[in-house]
Amino acid sequence: MKQLVIVVIALCFATVNLGATPSWLEGVPVPWPTSEVKPILPAEIYLVDGSDIPESFVEDKPVHFVVVSDIFADEPPSEFDGVPFHNSTWAGRPLVFWYFTNPDTETRFLASSTESLADNEMIVAPIEPTKNGAIEVFISRRMEYYNENNELTRRFVNSSKGRVAEVKDITPPTCGLQITIGDNTGTVWPIESPVNMYPPPKLADVIFEGSVFCPENSSQHFVVDGIQLGEEMVISPSQGAVYLRAEDELSFMMVLHDNYELDKDSVSFGLSDGAEGEPSVVGTANSGFKVAEVDMPEEPYLFIEAFDTAGNRQLMYIPVVLVE
Amino acid sequence: MRYLFARLFLIVAMVVFCVPVIDAQQEQQPRTDQLPMEMQIGGTDAESDLPYWGAPDESGRWRGQVLPSGFRGMPNGTTNVFENLEYFAYEYSEIFDQDPGNVEDELGIEGSNFVGAPQMDWPLTEENPDGWEIIEGEEGQNLARRSSDFNDPGNYVLTNAGSRQLSFPLVVASDDDEDEDEVDGEETERGSVRVTAVESLDVVAHDVTPPDVWLGFLEESVAGGSSDFLNRELRRAMRNQSQVAGHIVPALPLVDIYGDPAQGIRPRESTAGLELIQKGSIMAAFEYPHQAPPALKSAAVVTHGPLFEVAKAEQFRSDEDCQVDLTRKVSASLDNEQAIFVRRNVPFWIGAATSDNSFSRHEELPVFDLEETADVLNGGDGFFIDASDRNALERIVRGDDGSFMFRLPNYPREDFADQPDYRLVVRSTDQVGNSLELEVPVYVVQTRAYYEGGRN
């Protein structure tokens, strides 16, 4: 009787489990019975020099991997789980897919290489920083054999491996400023361009959009390209500037962005005397100001500074030009 | 004796007190990080009720039932489908479960939890002589169900690469401890393992499209003309195919195709660049609409040139009762409007070429001599001119250079009722048996006036 109760409880539990269908299994007829044998061979990933893969990688840095598995052997298995494969032969080269996977963003990147590599090698660039990333390889290879009825049968032998890997962020934040002067506004912000460039330094395009970037306050949209992304992002007055008049009052909103995790407490902005090195703050940082109420320096710049949680720093200077 | 009791007491004490302590701090590591993947195309009850030819679903998409194992001699383990039909592929692995219990059993660990949703991708590759070519790489749908359609016949491999991260305590408590994540009241350190599963399916998309056939006609009076010239021009014209939206559309230089198949096609008015048409006449029978579902396979026939009275394009639907060998046959029997008009006593050449979507070939179709015509009639590939009165076949003059010529006119038919009907019969069959048959009336006219006044 006690055993019966246990069985009933177990069945109820199983039913509950089956009933909770996650979204990715909707419409999938599971579980379905199968009598087919599924040959699976172990695999292990190494660096191409044979050493173990490190626990962490550097964002965008290509790494040359090799996977070791009997699926690359000359002969296929002759049996699996006690099921014999008579006269088994490989029927084709291995089909190999390498991925960098980022569970944080639920994205995956299929690796490909223009270099001529061995079947079991691939160069993978983990292009997103993550603490939970993974390098994965999936291999299938067609085998032909004769089954117990002496019928020619095709079956894929499979092998796969995933290694959890942290990917360290090396891309500085790409924060910007939204500036409001009376009825005029403007936003200036950088974007990494080209993306995923390695080795550093990384480059950015700085986008100017709005009427505050024009002496006549007409609408503007222009891009300053080739700016080194990081702490030396200085825009020259000939490339773009914020045009101010003596009666103007400025207010700011920050445009916050990082490719991984921004340290929001680190973000600051304001008016600086010059654009060399660290900001020389004029007036009060992190607040708007009236032009008439600040001691305007000879080389005024707006600045925005930000750090991400990995310590990458962005410091960008935007020239200020006073007009009549 | 007392010493022995003391030792025994010590051992018992160790068993009683120490073993639970050891159990409570048992370290654990997964014994594997690979799990099986189940994968199939079709197979649901609803799909099993579909005809092999497929049927439109509520959204109008044509879906079919997977073809039987061993279809067209394929080995066991091959999934057989038709080109130009939609099928659903399904996959399942325990790493896709809501609860990690089954995975824990496989890995031999406990106290784990999944980190996020699983990742799953469905790369589709096509096998060609150079190896594997990835047709589709990332889809990013992250679904265990995939809609698959195969636009061209061929050997494909559909793979599913699934993975999921599992977090687990490196040290687990004994069964006696209530909180498994705590040992001796402290939170245990956790490890991560990436559990993977992969499976691939051999998918053969079977050809169900009849071949295309192009016919060229050239009178001997054309400067530089010859049978070889005609065949060369015909092959060049077939190679000069255009691509629309990535798909090769044969005969596009000949026709204007409307976006809406219901509006059909019409002969292209401008044929600049197609030298063959400038010097001769052409008739092309080709798949239209392109890549239609198997049940709707049809061909369009377009005619152009001075040997045709009008430029015309017409559609012919494939037969509907050719279910035995699951191939498609399109029979196009043309009417007088698309008849070939040749001049009495003027030799002309006929060239025929065929191409098929299952392999890249543009090859000539042979012309059959009188004694071989039975082969065409019985299913062979080639062409010949047939006559309603078989005795009249001997009246067709065959030149040493491969030309044809008629001595007596038979058009207008009411004026030459005693003369036989002539028809050009053409047949092309691909490697698996899909075929296209053309029958075109041939009229021999008395004077040039009949066609020189035509619109071509």
Boltz contact constraints between the chains, C-beta under 6 A:
constraints:
  - contact:
      token1: [A, 17]
      token2: [B, 99]
      max_distance: 6.0
  - contact:
      token1: [A, 20]
      token2: [B, 98]
      max_distance: 6.0
  - contact:
      token1: [A, 22]
      token2: [B, 98]
      max_distance: 6.0
  - contact:
      token1: [A, 24]
      token2: [B, 142]
      max_distance: 6.0
  - contact:
      token1: [A, 24]
      token2: [B, 143]
      max_distance: 6.0
  - contact:
      token1: [A, 24]
      token2: [B, 144]
      max_distance: 6.0
  - contact:
      token1: [A, 25]
      token2: [B, 96]
      max_distance: 6.0
  - contact:
      token1: [A, 25]
      token2: [B, 144]
      max_distance: 6.0
  - contact:
      token1: [A, 27]
      token2: [B, 145]
      max_distance: 6.0
  - contact:
      token1: [A, 28]
      token2: [B, 90]
      max_distance: 6.0
  - contact:
      token1: [A, 28]
      token2: [B, 144]
      max_distance: 6.0
  - contact:
      token1: [A, 28]
      token2: [B, 145]
      max_distance: 6.0
  - contact:
      token1: [A, 29]
      token2: [B, 44]
      max_distance: 6.0
  - contact:
      token1: [A, 30]
      token2: [B, 92]
      max_distance: 6.0
  - contact:
      token1: [A, 34]
      token2: [B, 38]
      max_distance: 6.0
  - contact:
      token1: [A, 38]
      token2: [B, 36]
      max_distance: 6.0
  - contact:
      token1: [A, 40]
      token2: [B, 34]
      max_distance: 6.0
  - contact:
      token1: [A, 95]
      token2: [B, 132]
      max_distance: 6.0
  - contact:
      token1: [A, 97]
      token2: [B, 123]
      max_distance: 6.0
  - contact:
      token1: [A, 97]
      token2: [B, 161]
      max_distance: 6.0
  - contact:
      token1: [A, 101]
      token2: [B, 119]
      max_distance: 6.0
  - contact:
      token1: [A, 103]
      token2: [B, 115]
      max_distance: 6.0
  - contact:
      token1: [A, 103]
      token2: [B, 116]
      max_distance: 6.0
  - contact:
      token1: [A, 103]
      token2: [B, 165]
      max_distance: 6.0
  - contact:
      token1: [A, 106]
      token2: [B, 117]
      max_distance: 6.0
  - contact:
      token1: [A, 108]
      token2: [B, 119]
      max_distance: 6.0
  - contact:
      token1: [A, 108]
      token2: [B, 121]
      max_distance: 6.0
  - contact:
      token1: [A, 110]
      token2: [B, 137]
      max_distance: 6.0
  - contact:
      token1: [A, 110]
      token2: [B, 138]
      max_distance: 6.0
  - contact:
      token1: [A, 134]
      token2: [B, 194]
      max_distance: 6.0
  - contact:
      token1: [A, 136]
      token2: [B, 163]
      max_distance: 6.0
  - contact:
      token1: [A, 138]
      token2: [B, 161]
      max_distance: 6.0
  - contact:
      token1: [A, 138]
      token2: [B, 198]
      max_distance: 6.0
  - contact:
      token1: [A, 140]
      token2: [B, 159]
      max_distance: 6.0
  - contact:
      token1: [A, 140]
      token2: [B, 200]
      max_distance: 6.0
  - contact:
      token1: [A, 151]
      token2: [B, 76]
      max_distance: 6.0
  - contact:
      token1: [A, 152]
      token2: [B, 75]
      max_distance: 6.0
  - contact:
      token1: [A, 153]
      token2: [B, 76]
      max_distance: 6.0
  - contact:
      token1: [A, 153]
      token2: [B, 77]
      max_distance: 6.0
  - contact:
      token1: [A, 154]
      token2: [B, 75]
      max_distance: 6.0
  - contact:
      token1: [A, 154]
      token2: [B, 77]
      max_distance: 6.0
  - contact:
      token1: [A, 154]
      token2: [B, 78]
      max_distance: 6.0
  - contact:
      token1: [A, 154]
      token2: [B, 202]
      max_distance: 6.0
  - contact:
      token1: [A, 155]
      token2: [B, 77]
      max_distance: 6.0
  - contact:
      token1: [A, 156]
      token2: [B, 200]
      max_distance: 6.0
  - contact:
      token1: [A, 158]
      token2: [B, 198]
      max_distance: 6.0
  - contact:
      token1: [A, 160]
      token2: [B, 34]
      max_distance: 6.0
  - contact:
      token1: [A, 160]
      token2: [B, 196]
      max_distance: 6.0
  - contact:
      token1: [A, 160]
      token2: [B, 198]
      max_distance: 6.0
  - contact:
      token1: [A, 162]
      token2: [B, 163]
      max_distance: 6.0
  - contact:
      token1: [A, 162]
      token2: [B, 194]
      max_distance: 6.0
  - contact:
      token1: [A, 162]
      token2: [B, 196]
      max_distance: 6.0
  - contact:
      token1: [A, 164]
      token2: [B, 192]
      max_distance: 6.0
  - contact:
      token1: [A, 164]
      token2: [B, 194]
      max_distance: 6.0
